[in-house]
Amino acid sequence: MAKRRKQARNNTVRHLITKLNPRSPISEQFRTIRTNLQFSSVDEELKTMLVTSAGPSEGKSSTVANLAIVFAQQDKRVLLIDADLRKPTVHYTFRIDNRRGLSSVLVGELALHDAVAKSDVQNLDVLPCGPIPPNPSELLGSKAMKKLIADASEYYDLIIFDTPPVLAVTDAQILANISDGALLVVRSKQTEFENAEKAKELLMPAQAKLLGVILNDREQKKGNYYYYGEG
């Protein structure tokens, strides 16, 4: 039991390092990514952004959670939406109830403000996935989704979507059509070059503005103090 509790604490540290250890080298790299994103959208305001990966287990969800935190730490009102309506994880990361969320709003069961949960990070709200629907792609491409974004944009400075891997399903491509930009997460020594290239090719026809690629879990080299990685 004690071992499981320790493991759970370690997982939380890994996932939310920008909250628990904001002075760490990894947290500094997340702030660097934030700065680069702001420079990349200097001519057009970045209000909506999705984060995806080529395949599973590439660190996408922990990346998007930490990005949301560093933007919130900059006094921006941030809404993190778990748009992975197939294998949601955001509610685990932030330890919030998932019995209602994005799917509840899209089917008309709840208003947006009733489904949003406050996180324990100042300026950061979370909209979990909610009950897993039988038709994720159709919901994400619906008029209700566009209305949700319009309503949220009136209150929040930045809306960030955590989406499924782009090679697995079309959900990220659908959201890319209605977002201001997309970030692709690839994992060092895991993501195949061909898969990363294919993911980019799939996002481009969706008229997505590819903001950049995040190399995750890069091995720290001797003498390098700053690096980015999950652990």
LINRA-V513924 format. One record per helix or strand of 2 or more residues. SS is the DSSP state (H for helix, E for strand). FROM is the first residue (numbers start at 1). LEN is the number of residues. Records with the same first field share a line. If there is no record, write none. Layout:
SS->FROM-LEN  FROM-LEN
//
This chain:
H->2-14  17-4  25-16  60-13  90-5  102-5  112-4  136-5  143-11  171-6  193-12
E->48-6  78-5  117-2  124-4  158-5  181-7  210-7
//
